[in-house]
Amino acid sequence: MGNQGRPDNDKKIGVLIGGSGLIGGGILHYFKTRSEGEFDLLAPNSKRLSLRDPEDIRLYLKRHTPDFIINTAITAIDSNPLLTFETNYLGTLNLAKAAVDLGIPYIHFSSAAVLPTGENLSEDDQLRLTPELANYPKSKLLAEMALQEMHRTLGLDYTNIRLAVVYGAHDHKIQGFQRMLFALADQTMPFLFTDQQAMHSYSNAKKVPFFVHHILSHREEFSGQTFHFVDPHPVLLSQLILTIKSYLELKRPMEVFLPYPLAKFGAGCMVALTRMLRGIGIESKMPPELMFLKNFYQTQSLSAAKLKGSSFVDPNPQATIFTELPMLIQYYLTRWEDLNLIIPDDTIFFDPSKRAEIFQNDPKQILASLGADVSQPFLDTCMWPRGGAVDSETGDKESQMQLQQEGREVRQ
Ligand SMILES: NC(=O)c1ccc[n+]([C@@H]2O[C@H](COP(=O)([O-])OP(=O)(O)OC[C@H]3O[C@@H](n4cnc5c(N)ncnc54)[C@H](OP(=O)(O)O)[C@@H]3O)[C@@H](O)[C@H]2O)c1
């Protein structure tokens, strides 16, 4: 099935849904820049192919007859029940049905939201499906369950990748980890909204495309399986907050752990206030993450043992949320400052090379350096090793070990 009958049938065609999002964007960038010769990844946006419209899915997939489908799309986590159901569940179901019809792999993204709290949770753990679940976890859980069933009854070749708290740059929304960073940078977190023990697992967005590439090339091992794609060690939320605080040299939050009942009461007051403001025509919205407030006080760590025991090799085992923090802080704070969402105390931090200052005050200097800027070839200046490093990009254990033995750098 798949690309039979197409002229260049050595190159696999994939369809990625959600390519403008945090995870999808990283996958798209990776496949466009690092595995060009092997794959052609199509990424229709939601205007071209909406998961809410089965006809969109049908028409697009029939026209392109891909060799695999990757679904990273979700609706906003605070969407209403219908939008959540149609996008996160029915959309998933229709893509999986199309994958069965075409006889191709379907790569699905799920979330730690389908798991209970607790330590070292395994891939077999799942919440109980009850009406009381919030829309987002309910839709993700339903989707996981439907995929398991379709694998069992229809032979669906799928892999379910469960992510925990994702950290990574190039995101356009302030959500999840970014929400916390924003609250700290904006100085709206007076106390620690957690306790001394609460730990969580984190997923590195940069590493996700390596895993996707690897599982596409190793279907036998990964088919019909769920994997926790998380860093091996969970992180204390309080330690993360205090590390960010110290990087930003902030006075707040104070090192006082706000007990959960008080935090809940505060959140309740804010909900009442936003309702009141809306009642008098002032647009206001609570951060959707407040629905997860309780999780800030509870440990949820996902076991990475299954991932570690697989043939996939972490392309950068040293990278953790802590090693990536300086880059993430620099990226997001610069962005939020550019958008006038926050006002920085320290402009040097935001623009160390003083490019904005020169642009504002001495534009002639920009033209004066033009000669030097354009004297270097542009197209042939490549940040990434090509050719020799291709093996490392598949995340294949054998070829990676070989590279490491040869003393060559295995880079992200
Ligand atoms: N980010 C996290 O912290 C996190 C944590 C755990 C699990 N996950 C999982 O990881 C996956 C990716 O999450 P993300 O954070 O990358 O999401 P995201 O940044 O919010 O991106 C969502 C994507 O879905 C697309 N989309 C929304 N409605 C659509 C529709 N009706 N039809 C087609 N596309 C639609 C959006 O496209 P448009 O922009 O065109 O609307 C966007 O590209 C999801 O399965 C999520 O559950 C994420």
The ligand as an SDF file (V2000), in Angstrom:
LIG
                    3D

 48 52  0  0  0  0  0  0  0  0999 V2000
    2.8040   20.5610   25.0050 N   0  0  0  0  0  0  0  0  0  0  0  0
    2.7080   19.7950   26.0830 C   0  0  0  0  0  0  0  0  0  0  0  0
    3.0990   20.2000   27.2030 O   0  0  0  0  0  0  0  0  0  0  0  0
    2.1740   18.3810   25.9690 C   0  0  0  0  0  0  0  0  0  0  0  0
    2.1950   17.5640   27.1180 C   0  0  0  0  0  0  0  0  0  0  0  0
    1.7340   16.2630   27.0230 C   0  0  0  0  0  0  0  0  0  0  0  0
    1.2490   15.7780   25.8180 C   0  0  0  0  0  0  0  0  0  0  0  0
    1.2130   16.5900   24.7290 N   0  0  0  0  0  0  0  0  0  0  0  0
    0.6580   16.0290   23.4910 C   0  0  0  0  0  0  0  0  0  0  0  0
    1.5190   16.3130   22.4140 O   0  0  0  0  0  0  0  0  0  0  0  0
    0.7480   16.5190   21.2290 C   0  0  0  0  0  0  0  0  0  0  0  0
    1.1580   17.8440   20.6090 C   0  0  0  0  0  0  0  0  0  0  0  0
    0.8940   18.9020   21.5230 O   0  0  0  0  0  0  0  0  0  0  0  0
    1.4150   20.3900   21.2450 P   0  0  0  0  0  0  0  0  0  0  0  0
    1.7190   20.9940   22.5680 O   0  0  0  0  0  0  0  0  0  0  0  0
    2.4520   20.3770   20.1800 O   0  0  0  0  0  0  0  0  0  0  0  0
    0.0820   21.0520   20.6810 O   0  0  0  0  0  0  0  0  0  0  0  0
   -0.0970   22.5510   20.1410 P   0  0  0  0  0  0  0  0  0  0  0  0
    1.2050   23.2760   20.1560 O   0  0  0  0  0  0  0  0  0  0  0  0
   -1.2510   23.1300   20.8800 O   0  0  0  0  0  0  0  0  0  0  0  0
   -0.5030   22.3430   18.6270 O   0  0  0  0  0  0  0  0  0  0  0  0
   -1.7560   21.8640   18.2930 C   0  0  0  0  0  0  0  0  0  0  0  0
   -1.8130   21.6560   16.7980 C   0  0  0  0  0  0  0  0  0  0  0  0
   -3.0730   21.0760   16.5030 O   0  0  0  0  0  0  0  0  0  0  0  0
   -3.5880   21.7060   15.3440 C   0  0  0  0  0  0  0  0  0  0  0  0
   -5.0340   21.6180   15.3450 N   0  0  0  0  0  0  0  0  0  0  0  0
   -5.9180   22.1150   16.2360 C   0  0  0  0  0  0  0  0  0  0  0  0
   -7.1720   21.8440   15.8560 N   0  0  0  0  0  0  0  0  0  0  0  0
   -7.0760   21.1500   14.6870 C   0  0  0  0  0  0  0  0  0  0  0  0
   -8.0150   20.5950   13.7980 C   0  0  0  0  0  0  0  0  0  0  0  0
   -9.3410   20.6900   14.0020 N   0  0  0  0  0  0  0  0  0  0  0  0
   -7.5710   19.9570   12.6940 N   0  0  0  0  0  0  0  0  0  0  0  0
   -6.2530   19.8480   12.4420 C   0  0  0  0  0  0  0  0  0  0  0  0
   -5.3090   20.3550   13.2500 N   0  0  0  0  0  0  0  0  0  0  0  0
   -5.7200   21.0080   14.3680 C   0  0  0  0  0  0  0  0  0  0  0  0
   -3.1150   23.1430   15.4550 C   0  0  0  0  0  0  0  0  0  0  0  0
   -3.1340   23.6640   14.1470 O   0  0  0  0  0  0  0  0  0  0  0  0
   -3.6300   25.1670   13.8350 P   0  0  0  0  0  0  0  0  0  0  0  0
   -2.6360   26.0410   14.4930 O   0  0  0  0  0  0  0  0  0  0  0  0
   -3.6230   25.2490   12.3650 O   0  0  0  0  0  0  0  0  0  0  0  0
   -5.0100   25.2570   14.4420 O   0  0  0  0  0  0  0  0  0  0  0  0
   -1.6990   22.9390   15.9730 C   0  0  0  0  0  0  0  0  0  0  0  0
   -0.8220   22.7230   14.9060 O   0  0  0  0  0  0  0  0  0  0  0  0
   -0.7190   16.4390   21.6360 C   0  0  0  0  0  0  0  0  0  0  0  0
   -1.2020   15.1540   21.3660 O   0  0  0  0  0  0  0  0  0  0  0  0
   -0.6860   16.6440   23.1450 C   0  0  0  0  0  0  0  0  0  0  0  0
   -1.7510   15.9780   23.7830 O   0  0  0  0  0  0  0  0  0  0  0  0
    1.6710   17.8790   24.7690 C   0  0  0  0  0  0  0  0  0  0  0  0
  1  2  1  0
  2  3  2  0
  2  4  1  0
  4  5  1  0
  4 48  2  0
  5  6  2  0
  6  7  1  0
  7  8  2  0
  8  9  1  0
  8 48  1  0
  9 10  1  0
  9 46  1  0
 10 11  1  0
 11 12  1  0
 11 44  1  0
 12 13  1  0
 13 14  1  0
 14 15  2  0
 14 16  1  0
 14 17  1  0
 17 18  1  0
 18 19  2  0
 18 20  1  0
 18 21  1  0
 21 22  1  0
 22 23  1  0
 23 24  1  0
 23 42  1  0
 24 25  1  0
 25 26  1  0
 25 36  1  0
 26 27  1  0
 26 35  1  0
 27 28  2  0
 28 29  1  0
 29 30  1  0
 29 35  2  0
 30 31  1  0
 30 32  2  0
 32 33  1  0
 33 34  2  0
 34 35  1  0
 36 37  1  0
 36 42  1  0
 37 38  1  0
 38 39  2  0
 38 40  1  0
 38 41  1  0
 42 43  1  0
 44 45  1  0
 44 46  1  0
 46 47  1  0
M  CHG  2   8   1  16  -1
M  END
$$$$
